[in-house]
Each structure stands twice: as structure tokens, then as C-alpha cells.
């Protein structure tokens, strides 16, 4: 009898799960970042709506560390049965380039690309810099003196800093912090001259007058900050990298049955446009995309190409 059950277990795990059987159990959604963070706050309400169509619960599991690569590796190591989803941001698109991991989004299929968001150049309320141009001019007059607070190589401020160097030729001292929040605080208290901040992360400090958005990395005005200048108004050459910003999506390991991917995509595609979720996106100032399949793959490929080109041109990868 023991041999029979042992053989049965081997057979269960040796053969893939196909669409006709899916989903037979609850699904795990592995979020790359901590509970309550930006990515987590987008995935939980989306999953709650998607599971109504899916017919099974989507259990969120937060798995932090190594710029999201621990969660990415975990999902990659799981069976290709559609029961373990990667819920992540843009970071894996650059893992190989930054030598964080050998995995990239090329090792996964995108079930649903939720959206992306606009970021801006910010300074503290007492900063002497009144525009992005003033920062660039000061940096050119005294190279390697102005300080930009970052979250280290591969983080958002580091990436945008590379864009800035590529387009303007200005150079800065990078001061690493352990999170976006602490990098922002370093600017607010005067430790650093400027940083790059997501609108969702800085809007409350902006409204309170503690943080100034000097410009936004966008080609069109942003509804919640219509008075903030666009970076292309001061430096038109930024247009070649725009639109650009952090993005968020749901992925499965490549090799998952196409029918399973279709079932998941339909569930999330039905959830994304719902009014309740669109309100969530609006509150976080996320530009809704709602892509899947080839459309999502094309977006991610283009994002990676633009970012890598900027990093190479700026010398950030030297």
C-alpha cells in the first residue's frame, strides 16, 4: 500500500496540470515586497475581485528581500501548474544586467500587466533649487558635489539618475538609503539635494508643503499635479525614454499550460476595469494598462531596452 501511494505521488507531480483541471484548489500570489507596500496594496484588491471569476481564493504571500529576487526565484522553482503566481514590479526586467539574478521576466509569462506610474524629481521645502534646470546647472558648474539620495543600484532613483546623466551630462554623488521612504526623508531634512519619487509616495508630503516636485517624468500633465512642469519642457531629449516608470503585473513561470494562463488572464482582465479597482488605481495615481499576452511582453521588452540603453549611455553599468 505504501508503494502504491508513493507511486501515486510521483505521478501527480511528474505530469503537468492542464486547463480542464484548473483551478482545482486555491492559488498563491507571491508579492515581491512587504505587506502594506505599494505593490502589495495593488495586488490584494485586484486578487479579491479576480478570485470571483476564478472560482478559487488567491492567497497573498509576501516574500521580501534582494530587490524582489527571492520571491522571483521562489515562483520560478515552483511547478508550472498555475498555482503559484509572481506579483511584482519592474525590477526583474533588469536582474541579469545588474547581476542580481540570472532570472528576468523572459523566464515568465505575463498574466496581467496592471499599469505603470509617473515619477518626479523632488527637493525639500527649504531647498534653494526652484527648478530641475537649476539642479542641472549647479551640477555642471560643480561636478560630483550635488547629492542624490538613492536606494542603491537598481533602485528607482539610481535608474532615473542614469537617465539624467545620459540626457544632460550632469553628474552627482549617490547616497544610498535602505528604502524609498528613507531616501525621501533624506531630502526633506536636507541631507541630500534631491531624489526621485513616485507620486503615490510623495503626494501627501507635497500637499503638506514638506516636499516639492520640481518636474515629472511624463509627456502629458498629471491630473493630481497639473501645476508641476514636465521634464520634457526643460529637456526635450528626455522624450526618447518616455513614457517610463515603475510597472506592476502578475506572472507565471514560462512553460505553464496556455489554457491555464488564459483562465488566469480572463479572471484578472475582468477584475482590472471594475469601478472599485479603478478607484484604487486612481488613489495611487497608477496609469491603467490592462495588458496581457503579446501586448504585455512588448511593453516589458521596450521598457527594458530603453532602461538598459540609458544605463549604458550614462556609464552606470561600467
N, C-alpha and C positions, 0 to 999 in steps of 0.2 A: 504493500500500500504506500509506504514512504517513497519507494522508487517511482510509483505512478504519479504522486503529487510533485515530485522533483522534476519529472519529465514534463508534466503539465506546465509548471512554472517556466521551464526552458522554452516551451512552445509559445507561451504567452508573450515573453519578452523577445523572442527571436524573430517574430513576424510583425510587420508594421500594422498600425491601426488604420483602417480605411474609412472613407467618408460615410458609408452606410451605417457604421457603428458609432459615429461621433455626433455629439458628445455623450458618452455613457456614464460620465462622472463629472464632478466639479473640476474647474480649470484653475490653475495657479498663475497669477500675474506677478512677475518678479520686477519690482521697481528698483532702478539703479541707485536711488537716493533715499534719504531718510523720510520717515513719516512726517507729514505736515509741510514738506518742502514743495517747491513749485511743480516738479514732475509728479510727485505723489498726489498733490491736490488736483491735478488734471485727470489722472488715471482713475481715481476712486469713483467720482461721479459718472464718468464715461462707462466704466465697467458695470456700475449698478444698473444703468439703462440697457447696456448691451446684453446682460445676462437674461433680461426679459425675453429677448428674441432667441437667445442661445438655448434657453431651457434648463440651464445649469448655473450654479453660482460661480463667480470669478473671485477667488480668494486672493487678496493682495498680500504679498510678502515683500517687505523692504529688506534689501541686501546692499549695504553700503561698502565703500572702500575702493581705492585705486582708480579714481576717476570713473567709477562705474564698471570697471573691467571685471570685478569679482562677480557681479550679477551677470554680466555678459558671458563669462566663462561657464557659470553655473547652468545657464539656459542652453548653451552650446553642448554641454556634457549630458544634458537630459535626452531622453528618447525623442525621436521625431514623430510624436503621436498627437501633437496639438494640445497637450495638457499642461505645458509649461511655456508661458509667454514672456517675452522680454518687453518691459515697458520702460522705454528710455528716452534720452535726449540725444543731441547731435554727437556727443563725444566719441562713440565707437567709430565714426567715419574717419577719424584721424589716429586711431590707436597704433597702426603699423608705422605711420610716418613719425610719430612721436616716441616710438619704441616702448609703448605702454603694454601692448599685447599684439600677438600675431593675428588676432581676430579683427574683422571690420564688419560693417553692415553687408558686405558682399557675401558673408557667411550666413546671412539670414534673409528671409523674405519678409517684406513689409506687409503686414495685415492691414494696417490703417495708419496713415500719416495725418495726425490731428491738425497741426498748424505750426506756425513759427511766430516769432515776436521781434519787435523793434528794440534796439538798444540805443543808448545815448552816451555822450561824453559829459561827465558831471564834475563839479567842483563844490567845495564847501561854501556856506553862506558868506564867509568873510574873505573869500579868495579875491585876489587883485585881478584875476583874469575874468574879463567880461564876455569873451567870445572864444571860440575854438581857434580862430585865426591868431589871437593874441598868444595863446599857448604855443602854437607852432612857431611864430616869430621869435618868441622868447627862447624856445628850444634851439632854434637855428643860431641865435646870437651866442648862446652858451650851451653847446652840445654836452650831453650826458650830465646835466645838472638838474633838470626838472624830474620829479619823481612821479611815476605812475604806480599805483597800488594794484597788484595782480593776485591771482590765486595760483600762481606758478605756471610752468609750461603746459600748454594745452587748455588752460582756462580761458574764459571769455575775454577778460581784459588783455591777456597775453596775445590772443589771436587778433583782436582789433588793433592792439599796439603795432602788430606786424603790418596790418593794412595801412595804418597811419604813416609808418616809416616808408613803406613802399610808395605811397602816393605823394607824400610831402618831403621826404628826405630827412625829417626831423628824428632825433634820437633821444632816448630817455633812460633814466635809471629805473629798473624794475624792482619794486619792493614786494616780495611775496607774502601773502597772508593765507590763513587756513580756510577762509570761506569768502563768498561774495559779500556777506554781511560785514565781516571784519575789514575787508578791503574798502567798502563804502564808508565805514566808521573812520578809517584812517584818513580819508579825505575830509570828512566832516569835522574832525578835530585838528586838522592842519598838519598831520604827519606826512601826508603826500599831497602833491599838487592837483592831481586829477585821477580819475579812473573811468572805467566803462561799466555802465549799469543797465540792467533790464528795466523797462518802465514799471513792470509789476513790482520790482524790488525797491524802486526808489520813489514811486509816486506819492506815498504818504509823507515821506520826508520832504519832498518837493512842495507839497501842499502846505506843510508846516513852515516852510521857509528855511529849512536847515540844509537843503541840498539844491543846487542849481543845475539844471540841464542846459548846457551851452548849445548843443545841437543833437539831432537824431540821425542815425544811420538809416535813412529812408529816402525814397524818391517822391513820396507823397506825404502830405500832412497827416499827423496822427490825431485822431478825434479827441483824445483826453488831454493832449498838449498842443493845441493848434498854434499857440503863440511861440513855440520853440522852433528855431530855424532848422532847416535840413542841411546836412553836411555837404550836399552837392551844390548848395547855393554859394558856399565858400570855396569848396574844392570840387569842381565838376568831375574830375577824374575818378572820384570815388564811385561814380555811376557804374563802372565796369565790374564792381564787386557786389552791386545791389540788384535785387533785394537780397539781404543776408541777415541772418540772426539765428539764435538757438531754435531748434525744432524738436518736436515731440512725436513719438509714434509707438505702435505696438508691432512686435516682430515675432516670428517663429524661426526655428533653425531650418536652414535650407535642407531640402530632402523630405520635408513634411508633405504628405499627400495633398495634391492640388484641390481635391474635394473638401478636405478639412480646412485649408486656407480659405476657400470660397465661403464655407459656412461661417468662419470667424469674421471674414471681411463683411459679409452681409449683416452680421449682428452689430458690428461696430459702425458700419456705414448707416445703419438705421438709427443708431444712437446719436451720432455726431450732430445731425441737424436739429435734433429735438430742442424746443424752446428753452427748457430748463438747462440744457448743457450749453447752448449758445450764450446764456446769461453768465455761466461760469467763465467761458472764454472771454466775454466782454469785460468782466471784472478783472481778469488777469491780463487784459489787452493782448490776447493771442489772435493773430490773423488766421482765420479758419481756412484750412486747405481741403481736408476730407479726401485725400488721395489714397489709392491702393494700387497694387499691381505695377504695371509698367510706368504709370504716371508717377507713382511714389519713387520707384527706382530711378527714374530720370531726374527727379528733383534732388535726391540724395547724391547722385553722381555729379550733378552740376555744382551742388554745394561743396562737395569735396574738392572738385577741380579748382574752383575759384579760391577756396581757402588755401589749398596747397600752393597754388601759384603765388599767392600773396606772401605766404610764409617763406617761400624760396626767394622771391624777389627782395624781400626785406632783409634776408640773411638770417632769419630766425632759426633756420634748420642747419646752419653751418656748425 
